[in-house]
């Protein structure tokens, strides 16, 4: 069974930066797309950024130019570099991965990490 473990959340002032990491672990699996969703209080979960195994990326309009998603396929890890953070970026950030173990498809989610943007 594949598991995702996130790290890097915390408190940051507006204009600051944070880097989130998410590592997948397990046995006999491969990964397709990986990425990040977020859920702010009282709002639905929304896609923030995603990256395919080939390196193609997509972003929510609200984070374009500020956030960068990347991955290290050798480490089964996806990153989210967040710059110029705004109060509206405050949310729980969830990592996800499309996994094949070995051929059964399963979308796996991390437990979430809180990002607080405040003075």
C-alpha positions in Angstrom: 0.0 0.0 0.0 1.3 3.4 -1.0 1.4 6.2 1.6 2.1 9.9 1.3 3.9 11.9 4.0 3.8 15.7 3.7 6.1 18.2 5.4 6.9 21.9 5.3 3.8 23.6 6.4 3.7 26.3 9.0 3.2 30.0 9.8 4.6 32.6 7.5 4.0 36.4 7.0 2.4 37.8 3.9 5.1 38.0 1.2 7.0 35.1 2.6 7.9 31.7 1.3 7.4 28.1 2.2 8.4 24.8 0.6 6.1 21.8 0.9 7.4 18.3 0.3 5.5 15.0 -0.1 7.2 11.6 -0.3 5.5 8.4 -1.4 6.5 5.1 0.2 5.4 1.5 -0.3 6.4 -1.4 -2.4 5.9 -2.4 -6.0 4.3 0.7 -7.3 4.7 3.4 -9.9 3.4 6.9 -9.9 1.7 9.0 -12.6 0.7 12.5 -11.8 1.4 14.1 -8.4 0.4 17.4 -7.0 -1.3 19.5 -4.5 -4.8 20.5 -3.5 -5.8 22.9 -0.8 -8.9 23.6 1.3 -9.5 26.9 3.0 -12.0 27.2 5.8 -15.5 27.0 4.5 -14.4 26.4 0.9 -14.2 23.4 -1.3 -11.0 21.6 -2.0 -9.3 23.0 -5.1 -6.4 22.0 -7.3 -3.2 24.1 -6.7 -0.7 22.5 -8.9 0.2 19.2 -10.5 3.1 17.6 -12.4 3.1 14.5 -14.6 5.8 11.9 -14.5 7.1 13.5 -17.7 7.4 16.9 -16.0 4.4 18.7 -17.5 2.8 21.1 -15.0 -0.5 22.9 -14.5 -1.4 25.5 -12.0 -4.5 27.3 -10.6 -4.7 30.8 -11.9 -4.5 32.2 -8.4 -1.0 30.8 -7.9 0.6 31.2 -11.3 3.8 33.1 -11.1 4.1 32.6 -7.4 4.1 28.8 -6.8 6.3 26.2 -8.5 5.6 22.4 -8.5 8.4 20.0 -9.1 9.2 16.3 -8.5 12.1 13.9 -8.0 11.0 10.7 -9.6 14.0 8.8 -8.1 12.7 9.8 -4.6 9.0 9.5 -5.4 8.7 13.1 -4.0 6.8 16.1 -5.1 7.5 19.7 -4.0 5.6 22.9 -3.9 7.7 26.1 -3.7 5.4 28.9 -2.5 6.6 32.5 -2.9 4.9 35.8 -2.3 2.3 34.2 -0.1 -0.9 36.0 0.6 -3.5 35.7 3.4 -5.8 34.0 0.9 -3.3 31.1 0.5 -4.1 30.1 4.1 -5.4 26.5 3.9 -4.7 22.9 4.5 -2.6 21.6 1.6 -3.0 18.0 0.5 -0.6 16.0 -1.6 -2.0 13.4 -4.0 -0.5 10.8 -6.3 -1.9 8.7 -9.0 -0.4 5.3 -8.3 -0.3 1.9 -10.0 0.5 -1.0 -7.6 1.5 -2.7 -9.8 -1.3 -2.3 -12.3 -4.2 -1.5 -10.1 -4.9 2.3 -10.2 -5.4 4.1 -6.9 -5.4 7.7 -6.1 -3.6 8.3 -2.8 -3.8 11.3 -0.5 -1.7 12.6 2.2 -3.1 13.7 5.6 -2.6 17.4 4.9 -0.4 20.1 6.2 -1.5 23.5 7.4 -0.2 26.7 5.8 -1.0 29.9 7.8 -0.3 33.2 6.2 -0.7 36.0 8.8 1.1 38.9 10.4 
